[in-house]
Amino acid sequence: YFKTKIKSGEKIEGSDVEETEKIKSKKSLKTLIEKLQEMQVLLREKQKKLKGNILNDEKIEETRKEISALIGEIKKFNREISKRTLSGQIYLVLNDEETT
């Protein structure tokens, strides 16, 4: 009985350390928002180049792939920011999106 209690106590302490490390590794909300804004500006620039036909045919396909990748990253950042704010969490719940 005593050995079991000690082992379960050790597991609890270990999980606290893991949670603390996860919190430290997370970027602050301000940092996430700044990064999101930078990506949105970059996305707008790439879309302007694509619409303005400034690029040759080879670059057009490459730019489309970059735009697609940026859109995916922006969605991830929006989701991360939404998880950290109350209004964002409400939005995720109302739209049946997973919040965990």
N, CA, C and O atoms as CSV, one atom per row, in Angstrom:
chain,resi,resn,atom,element,x,y,z
A,1,TYR,N,N,0.833,-1.200,0.000
A,1,TYR,CA,C,0.000,0.000,0.000
A,1,TYR,C,C,0.871,1.253,0.000
A,1,TYR,O,O,0.632,2.172,-0.783
A,2,PHE,N,N,1.856,1.297,0.853
A,2,PHE,CA,C,2.726,2.459,0.968
A,2,PHE,C,C,3.503,2.705,-0.333
A,2,PHE,O,O,3.643,3.850,-0.764
A,3,LYS,N,N,4.001,1.649,-0.949
A,3,LYS,CA,C,4.756,1.787,-2.193
A,3,LYS,C,C,3.865,2.323,-3.315
A,3,LYS,O,O,4.302,3.114,-4.150
A,4,THR,N,N,2.633,1.883,-3.314
A,4,THR,CA,C,1.700,2.345,-4.333
A,4,THR,C,C,1.453,3.840,-4.193
A,4,THR,O,O,1.417,4.556,-5.193
A,5,LYS,N,N,1.286,4.313,-2.981
A,5,LYS,CA,C,1.047,5.732,-2.739
A,5,LYS,C,C,2.236,6.573,-3.197
A,5,LYS,O,O,2.054,7.633,-3.795
A,6,ILE,N,N,3.427,6.112,-2.925
A,6,ILE,CA,C,4.617,6.858,-3.325
A,6,ILE,C,C,4.709,6.926,-4.848
A,6,ILE,O,O,5.003,7.983,-5.407
A,7,LYS,N,N,4.458,5.810,-5.513
A,7,LYS,CA,C,4.539,5.797,-6.970
A,7,LYS,C,C,3.504,6.728,-7.592
A,7,LYS,O,O,3.814,7.451,-8.539
A,8,SER,N,N,2.293,6.719,-7.077
A,8,SER,CA,C,1.273,7.596,-7.639
A,8,SER,C,C,1.597,9.059,-7.343
A,8,SER,O,O,1.304,9.934,-8.158
A,9,GLY,N,N,2.196,9.329,-6.191
A,9,GLY,CA,C,2.619,10.684,-5.857
A,9,GLY,C,C,3.705,11.178,-6.786
A,9,GLY,O,O,3.713,12.349,-7.166
A,10,GLU,N,N,4.612,10.312,-7.153
A,10,GLU,CA,C,5.677,10.686,-8.074
A,10,GLU,C,C,5.106,11.021,-9.449
A,10,GLU,O,O,5.570,11.952,-10.107
A,11,LYS,N,N,4.123,10.280,-9.872
A,11,LYS,CA,C,3.520,10.545,-11.172
A,11,LYS,C,C,2.849,11.910,-11.180
A,11,LYS,O,O,2.923,12.632,-12.174
A,12,ILE,N,N,2.203,12.264,-10.093
A,12,ILE,CA,C,1.527,13.558,-10.012
A,12,ILE,C,C,2.549,14.685,-10.088
A,12,ILE,O,O,2.340,15.665,-10.804
A,13,GLU,N,N,3.652,14.553,-9.356
A,13,GLU,CA,C,4.682,15.582,-9.398
A,13,GLU,C,C,5.256,15.711,-10.798
A,13,GLU,O,O,5.523,16.824,-11.252
A,14,GLY,N,N,5.449,14.621,-11.478
A,14,GLY,CA,C,5.983,14.639,-12.838
A,14,GLY,C,C,5.059,15.335,-13.804
A,14,GLY,O,O,5.519,16.047,-14.698
A,15,SER,N,N,3.758,15.144,-13.642
A,15,SER,CA,C,2.812,15.783,-14.554
A,15,SER,C,C,2.778,17.292,-14.334
A,15,SER,O,O,2.575,18.048,-15.285
A,16,ASP,N,N,2.975,17.744,-13.090
A,16,ASP,CA,C,3.038,19.176,-12.823
A,16,ASP,C,C,4.219,19.814,-13.548
A,16,ASP,O,O,4.103,20.912,-14.092
A,17,VAL,N,N,5.332,19.132,-13.550
A,17,VAL,CA,C,6.525,19.644,-14.225
A,17,VAL,C,C,6.273,19.734,-15.725
A,17,VAL,O,O,6.653,20.718,-16.361
A,18,GLU,N,N,5.636,18.715,-16.291
A,18,GLU,CA,C,5.345,18.721,-17.723
A,18,GLU,C,C,4.411,19.871,-18.088
A,18,GLU,O,O,4.602,20.521,-19.115
A,19,GLU,N,N,3.404,20.124,-17.254
A,19,GLU,CA,C,2.469,21.212,-17.531
A,19,GLU,C,C,3.175,22.559,-17.464
A,19,GLU,O,O,2.909,23.440,-18.282
A,20,THR,N,N,4.080,22.726,-16.492
A,20,THR,CA,C,4.825,23.968,-16.367
A,20,THR,C,C,5.698,24.193,-17.594
A,20,THR,O,O,5.799,25.316,-18.089
A,21,GLU,N,N,6.326,23.135,-18.085
A,21,GLU,CA,C,7.161,23.251,-19.279
A,21,GLU,C,C,6.325,23.621,-20.497
A,21,GLU,O,O,6.772,24.401,-21.338
A,22,LYS,N,N,5.110,23.070,-20.606
A,22,LYS,CA,C,4.236,23.402,-21.729
A,22,LYS,C,C,3.856,24.877,-21.689
A,22,LYS,O,O,3.832,25.546,-22.722
A,23,ILE,N,N,3.560,25.383,-20.495
A,23,ILE,CA,C,3.176,26.785,-20.352
A,23,ILE,C,C,4.337,27.693,-20.736
A,23,ILE,O,O,4.143,28.692,-21.429
A,24,LYS,N,N,5.545,27.350,-20.289
A,24,LYS,CA,C,6.713,28.157,-20.618
A,24,LYS,C,C,7.000,28.138,-22.111
A,24,LYS,O,O,7.440,29.141,-22.673
A,25,SER,N,N,6.754,27.006,-22.753
A,25,SER,CA,C,7.058,26.884,-24.178
A,25,SER,C,C,6.035,27.599,-25.055
A,25,SER,O,O,6.317,27.896,-26.216
A,26,LYS,N,N,4.865,27.876,-24.521
A,26,LYS,CA,C,3.852,28.585,-25.296
A,26,LYS,C,C,4.267,30.043,-25.461
A,26,LYS,O,O,4.818,30.658,-24.548
A,27,LYS,N,N,3.996,30.570,-26.626
A,27,LYS,CA,C,4.286,31.971,-26.879
A,27,LYS,C,C,3.196,32.814,-26.241
A,27,LYS,O,O,2.062,32.363,-26.080
A,28,SER,N,N,3.545,34.040,-25.881
A,28,SER,CA,C,2.548,34.921,-25.290
A,28,SER,C,C,1.517,35.308,-26.350
A,28,SER,O,O,1.776,35.225,-27.550
A,29,LEU,N,N,0.375,35.723,-25.890
A,29,LEU,CA,C,-0.710,36.105,-26.795
A,29,LEU,C,C,-0.276,37.276,-27.674
A,29,LEU,O,O,-0.587,37.315,-28.864
A,30,LYS,N,N,0.439,38.220,-27.085
A,30,LYS,CA,C,0.923,39.376,-27.842
A,30,LYS,C,C,1.860,38.935,-28.964
A,30,LYS,O,O,1.777,39.448,-30.081
A,31,THR,N,N,2.742,37.996,-28.675
A,31,THR,CA,C,3.672,37.487,-29.678
A,31,THR,C,C,2.922,36.784,-30.800
A,31,THR,O,O,3.250,36.958,-31.974
A,32,LEU,N,N,1.922,35.995,-30.443
A,32,LEU,CA,C,1.119,35.303,-31.454
A,32,LEU,C,C,0.408,36.297,-32.375
A,32,LEU,O,O,0.368,36.110,-33.591
A,33,ILE,N,N,-0.145,37.340,-31.791
A,33,ILE,CA,C,-0.867,38.337,-32.579
A,33,ILE,C,C,0.085,39.076,-33.513
A,33,ILE,O,O,-0.248,39.329,-34.671
A,34,GLU,N,N,1.275,39.425,-33.008
A,34,GLU,CA,C,2.256,40.104,-33.853
A,34,GLU,C,C,2.671,39.224,-35.029
A,34,GLU,O,O,2.760,39.695,-36.162
A,35,LYS,N,N,2.922,37.957,-34.757
A,35,LYS,CA,C,3.311,37.022,-35.812
A,35,LYS,C,C,2.175,36.861,-36.830
A,35,LYS,O,O,2.418,36.805,-38.035
A,36,LEU,N,N,0.948,36.787,-36.339
A,36,LEU,CA,C,-0.221,36.679,-37.215
A,36,LEU,C,C,-0.318,37.892,-38.137
A,36,LEU,O,O,-0.575,37.747,-39.332
A,37,GLN,N,N,-0.114,39.075,-37.588
A,37,GLN,CA,C,-0.182,40.290,-38.395
A,37,GLN,C,C,0.908,40.313,-39.462
A,37,GLN,O,O,0.663,40.730,-40.594
A,38,GLU,N,N,2.110,39.866,-39.105
A,38,GLU,CA,C,3.203,39.802,-40.081
A,38,GLU,C,C,2.845,38.858,-41.229
A,38,GLU,O,O,3.084,39.168,-42.397
A,39,MET,N,N,2.275,37.718,-40.888
A,39,MET,CA,C,1.906,36.749,-41.921
A,39,MET,C,C,0.789,37.287,-42.804
A,39,MET,O,O,0.777,37.029,-44.007
A,40,GLN,N,N,-0.150,38.029,-42.224
A,40,GLN,CA,C,-1.238,38.600,-43.014
A,40,GLN,C,C,-0.718,39.641,-44.003
A,40,GLN,O,O,-1.194,39.713,-45.136
A,41,VAL,N,N,0.260,40.448,-43.578
A,41,VAL,CA,C,0.863,41.435,-44.475
A,41,VAL,C,C,1.582,40.725,-45.616
A,41,VAL,O,O,1.447,41.113,-46.776
A,42,LEU,N,N,2.339,39.693,-45.288
A,42,LEU,CA,C,3.051,38.921,-46.302
A,42,LEU,C,C,2.075,38.276,-47.291
A,42,LEU,O,O,2.327,38.245,-48.496
A,43,LEU,N,N,0.963,37.767,-46.769
A,43,LEU,CA,C,-0.057,37.155,-47.622
A,43,LEU,C,C,-0.638,38.183,-48.593
A,43,LEU,O,O,-0.794,37.899,-49.780
A,44,ARG,N,N,-0.956,39.373,-48.091
A,44,ARG,CA,C,-1.504,40.424,-48.959
A,44,ARG,C,C,-0.522,40.802,-50.070
A,44,ARG,O,O,-0.921,41.013,-51.215
A,45,GLU,N,N,0.768,40.887,-49.719
A,45,GLU,CA,C,1.785,41.228,-50.721
A,45,GLU,C,C,1.854,40.166,-51.817
A,45,GLU,O,O,1.926,40.492,-53.002
A,46,LYS,N,N,1.831,38.911,-51.420
A,46,LYS,CA,C,1.900,37.819,-52.398
A,46,LYS,C,C,0.649,37.794,-53.278
A,46,LYS,O,O,0.730,37.532,-54.478
A,47,GLN,N,N,-0.510,38.069,-52.670
A,47,GLN,CA,C,-1.746,38.098,-53.451
A,47,GLN,C,C,-1.741,39.254,-54.449
A,47,GLN,O,O,-2.242,39.106,-55.563
A,48,LYS,N,N,-1.180,40.410,-54.062
A,48,LYS,CA,C,-1.085,41.545,-54.980
A,48,LYS,C,C,-0.189,41.205,-56.162
A,48,LYS,O,O,-0.507,41.542,-57.302
A,49,LYS,N,N,0.931,40.538,-55.894
A,49,LYS,CA,C,1.836,40.143,-56.972
A,49,LYS,C,C,1.136,39.190,-57.928
A,49,LYS,O,O,1.282,39.292,-59.146
A,50,LEU,N,N,0.377,38.268,-57.361
A,50,LEU,CA,C,-0.315,37.282,-58.187
A,50,LEU,C,C,-1.401,37.942,-59.036
A,50,LEU,O,O,-1.555,37.620,-60.214
A,51,LYS,N,N,-2.151,38.865,-58.435
A,51,LYS,CA,C,-3.231,39.542,-59.169
A,51,LYS,C,C,-2.686,40.528,-60.199
A,51,LYS,O,O,-3.293,40.735,-61.250
A,52,GLY,N,N,-1.552,41.126,-59.896
A,52,GLY,CA,C,-0.984,42.124,-60.791
A,52,GLY,C,C,-0.199,41.530,-61.943
A,52,GLY,O,O,0.354,42.264,-62.762
A,53,ASN,N,N,-0.141,40.212,-62.017
A,53,ASN,CA,C,0.606,39.518,-63.073
A,53,ASN,C,C,2.053,39.998,-63.162
A,53,ASN,O,O,2.616,40.104,-64.252
A,54,ILE,N,N,2.644,40.285,-62.012
A,54,ILE,CA,C,4.028,40.732,-61.961
A,54,ILE,C,C,4.975,39.550,-62.167
A,54,ILE,O,O,6.122,39.732,-62.575
A,55,LEU,N,N,4.501,38.365,-61.890
A,55,LEU,CA,C,5.341,37.173,-61.928
A,55,LEU,C,C,5.234,36.452,-63.267
A,55,LEU,O,O,4.234,36.573,-63.975
A,56,ASN,N,N,6.286,35.697,-63.603
A,56,ASN,CA,C,6.210,34.854,-64.797
A,56,ASN,C,C,5.504,33.547,-64.441
A,56,ASN,O,O,5.184,33.304,-63.278
A,57,ASP,N,N,5.268,32.719,-65.437
A,57,ASP,CA,C,4.471,31.501,-65.243
A,57,ASP,C,C,5.045,30.560,-64.184
A,57,ASP,O,O,4.298,29.962,-63.411
A,58,GLU,N,N,6.370,30.430,-64.151
A,58,GLU,CA,C,6.996,29.522,-63.180
A,58,GLU,C,C,6.789,30.015,-61.757
A,58,GLU,O,O,6.550,29.226,-60.843
A,59,LYS,N,N,6.882,31.313,-61.582
A,59,LYS,CA,C,6.743,31.889,-60.244
A,59,LYS,C,C,5.292,31.888,-59.772
A,59,LYS,O,O,5.032,31.891,-58.569
A,60,ILE,N,N,4.354,31.883,-60.701
A,60,ILE,CA,C,2.936,31.920,-60.325
A,60,ILE,C,C,2.569,30.686,-59.508
A,60,ILE,O,O,1.927,30.802,-58.463
A,61,GLU,N,N,2.966,29.519,-59.971
A,61,GLU,CA,C,2.637,28.279,-59.251
A,61,GLU,C,C,3.317,28.250,-57.883
A,61,GLU,O,O,2.720,27.827,-56.893
A,62,GLU,N,N,4.558,28.701,-57.838
A,62,GLU,CA,C,5.289,28.744,-56.567
A,62,GLU,C,C,4.610,29.698,-55.589
A,62,GLU,O,O,4.484,29.397,-54.402
A,63,THR,N,N,4.177,30.842,-56.095
A,63,THR,CA,C,3.502,31.827,-55.251
A,63,THR,C,C,2.167,31.293,-54.754
A,63,THR,O,O,1.797,31.537,-53.605
A,64,ARG,N,N,1.446,30.577,-55.589
A,64,ARG,CA,C,0.177,29.981,-55.151
A,64,ARG,C,C,0.398,28.997,-54.009
A,64,ARG,O,O,-0.383,28.955,-53.059
A,65,LYS,N,N,1.462,28.208,-54.103
A,65,LYS,CA,C,1.775,27.259,-53.027
A,65,LYS,C,C,2.137,28.001,-51.747
A,65,LYS,O,O,1.728,27.603,-50.657
A,66,GLU,N,N,2.905,29.083,-51.882
A,66,GLU,CA,C,3.269,29.884,-50.712
A,66,GLU,C,C,2.030,30.499,-50.075
A,66,GLU,O,O,1.907,30.531,-48.850
A,67,ILE,N,N,1.117,30.987,-50.901
A,67,ILE,CA,C,-0.126,31.576,-50.399
A,67,ILE,C,C,-0.942,30.524,-49.655
A,67,ILE,O,O,-1.480,30.791,-48.581
A,68,SER,N,N,-1.028,29.352,-50.221
A,68,SER,CA,C,-1.769,28.264,-49.577
A,68,SER,C,C,-1.152,27.906,-48.227
A,68,SER,O,O,-1.869,27.693,-47.249
A,69,ALA,N,N,0.170,27.842,-48.177
A,69,ALA,CA,C,0.855,27.536,-46.917
A,69,ALA,C,C,0.631,28.642,-45.890
A,69,ALA,O,O,0.415,28.363,-44.710
A,70,LEU,N,N,0.684,29.892,-46.337
A,70,LEU,CA,C,0.447,31.014,-45.430
A,70,LEU,C,C,-0.969,30.992,-44.876
A,70,LEU,O,O,-1.178,31.258,-43.692
A,71,ILE,N,N,-1.930,30.681,-45.716
A,71,ILE,CA,C,-3.322,30.610,-45.261
A,71,ILE,C,C,-3.468,29.536,-44.186
A,71,ILE,O,O,-4.160,29.744,-43.190
A,72,GLY,N,N,-2.825,28.400,-44.381
A,72,GLY,CA,C,-2.854,27.336,-43.379
A,72,GLY,C,C,-2.241,27.775,-42.060
A,72,GLY,O,O,-2.789,27.496,-40.994
A,73,GLU,N,N,-1.102,28.461,-42.128
A,73,GLU,CA,C,-0.450,28.954,-40.913
A,73,GLU,C,C,-1.313,29.998,-40.212
A,73,GLU,O,O,-1.410,30.005,-38.985
A,74,ILE,N,N,-1.933,30.871,-40.983
A,74,ILE,CA,C,-2.800,31.901,-40.403
A,74,ILE,C,C,-3.976,31.254,-39.681
A,74,ILE,O,O,-4.359,31.697,-38.598
A,75,LYS,N,N,-4.549,30.215,-40.271
A,75,LYS,CA,C,-5.650,29.504,-39.612
A,75,LYS,C,C,-5.192,28.898,-38.292
A,75,LYS,O,O,-5.924,28.944,-37.304
A,76,LYS,N,N,-3.983,28.328,-38.266
A,76,LYS,CA,C,-3.450,27.750,-37.028
A,76,LYS,C,C,-3.274,28.823,-35.964
A,76,LYS,O,O,-3.631,28.617,-34.804
A,77,PHE,N,N,-2.720,29.975,-36.358
A,77,PHE,CA,C,-2.524,31.056,-35.397
A,77,PHE,C,C,-3.863,31.587,-34.900
A,77,PHE,O,O,-4.013,31.853,-33.708
A,78,ASN,N,N,-4.841,31.747,-35.795
A,78,ASN,CA,C,-6.173,32.197,-35.373
A,78,ASN,C,C,-6.774,31.240,-34.359
A,78,ASN,O,O,-7.366,31.665,-33.366
A,79,ARG,N,N,-6.622,29.968,-34.608
A,79,ARG,CA,C,-7.155,28.950,-33.704
A,79,ARG,C,C,-6.454,29.012,-32.345
A,79,ARG,O,O,-7.111,28.940,-31.306
A,80,GLU,N,N,-5.138,29.145,-32.346
A,80,GLU,CA,C,-4.375,29.230,-31.097
A,80,GLU,C,C,-4.781,30.467,-30.308
A,80,GLU,O,O,-4.950,30.403,-29.091
A,81,ILE,N,N,-4.936,31.584,-30.994
A,81,ILE,CA,C,-5.356,32.815,-30.326
A,81,ILE,C,C,-6.775,32.650,-29.788
A,81,ILE,O,O,-7.068,33.092,-28.677
A,82,SER,N,N,-7.646,32.028,-30.553
A,82,SER,CA,C,-9.030,31.820,-30.116
A,82,SER,C,C,-9.094,30.953,-28.870
A,82,SER,O,O,-9.938,31.180,-28.003
A,83,LYS,N,N,-8.221,29.972,-28.768
A,83,LYS,CA,C,-8.213,29.101,-27.592
A,83,LYS,C,C,-7.827,29.869,-26.336
A,83,LYS,O,O,-8.202,29.474,-25.231
A,84,ARG,N,N,-7.092,30.947,-26.487
A,84,ARG,CA,C,-6.583,31.682,-25.332
A,84,ARG,C,C,-7.474,32.832,-24.891
A,84,ARG,O,O,-7.245,33.409,-23.828
A,85,THR,N,N,-8.478,33.175,-25.676
A,85,THR,CA,C,-9.365,34.267,-25.295
A,85,THR,C,C,-10.774,33.729,-25.073
A,85,THR,O,O,-11.183,32.752,-25.700
A,86,LEU,N,N,-11.495,34.363,-24.191
A,86,LEU,CA,C,-12.849,33.915,-23.871
A,86,LEU,C,C,-13.764,34.019,-25.087
A,86,LEU,O,O,-14.505,33.084,-25.393
A,87,SER,N,N,-13.713,35.142,-25.771
A,87,SER,CA,C,-14.589,35.290,-26.941
A,87,SER,C,C,-14.218,34.288,-28.030
A,87,SER,O,O,-15.089,33.786,-28.741
A,88,GLY,N,N,-12.929,33.999,-28.159
A,88,GLY,CA,C,-12.493,33.003,-29.137
A,88,GLY,C,C,-12.978,31.617,-28.786
A,88,GLY,O,O,-13.373,30.849,-29.662
A,89,GLN,N,N,-12.951,31.293,-27.500
A,89,GLN,CA,C,-13.439,29.985,-27.054
A,89,GLN,C,C,-14.936,29.864,-27.317
A,89,GLN,O,O,-15.418,28.811,-27.735
A,90,ILE,N,N,-15.660,30.939,-27.072
A,90,ILE,CA,C,-17.103,30.930,-27.340
A,90,ILE,C,C,-17.349,30.707,-28.827
A,90,ILE,O,O,-18.223,29.927,-29.206
A,91,TYR,N,N,-16.577,31.395,-29.671
A,91,TYR,CA,C,-16.706,31.224,-31.122
A,91,TYR,C,C,-16.467,29.773,-31.515
A,91,TYR,O,O,-17.228,29.206,-32.299
A,92,LEU,N,N,-15.414,29.171,-30.976
A,92,LEU,CA,C,-15.093,27.786,-31.318
A,92,LEU,C,C,-16.208,26.840,-30.888
A,92,LEU,O,O,-16.555,25.910,-31.616
A,93,VAL,N,N,-16.767,27.078,-29.705
A,93,VAL,CA,C,-17.839,26.214,-29.208
A,93,VAL,C,C,-19.097,26.372,-30.061
A,93,VAL,O,O,-19.736,25.382,-30.417
A,94,LEU,N,N,-19.449,27.600,-30.383
A,94,LEU,CA,C,-20.651,27.838,-31.181
A,94,LEU,C,C,-20.536,27.265,-32.587
A,94,LEU,O,O,-21.545,26.923,-33.202
A,95,ASN,N,N,-19.342,27.161,-33.088
A,95,ASN,CA,C,-19.129,26.621,-34.429
A,95,ASN,C,C,-18.709,25.160,-34.394
A,95,ASN,O,O,-18.162,24.639,-35.366
A,96,ASP,N,N,-18.964,24.507,-33.277
A,96,ASP,CA,C,-18.698,23.077,-33.103
A,96,ASP,C,C,-17.266,22.682,-33.439
A,96,ASP,O,O,-17.025,21.620,-34.014
A,97,GLU,N,N,-16.323,23.537,-33.080
A,97,GLU,CA,C,-14.923,23.204,-33.288
A,97,GLU,C,C,-14.337,22.755,-31.957
A,97,GLU,O,O,-14.728,23.240,-30.895
A,98,GLU,N,N,-13.409,21.836,-32.027
A,98,GLU,CA,C,-12.793,21.288,-30.825
A,98,GLU,C,C,-11.916,22.351,-30.173
A,98,GLU,O,O,-11.134,23.015,-30.855
A,99,THR,N,N,-12.042,22.517,-28.849
A,99,THR,CA,C,-11.286,23.553,-28.152
A,99,THR,C,C,-10.130,23.002,-27.340
A,99,THR,O,O,-9.414,23.773,-26.700
A,100,THR,N,N,-9.927,21.712,-27.344
A,100,THR,CA,C,-8.826,21.164,-26.549
A,100,THR,C,C,-7.577,21.012,-27.347
A,100,THR,O,O,-6.558,20.564,-26.821
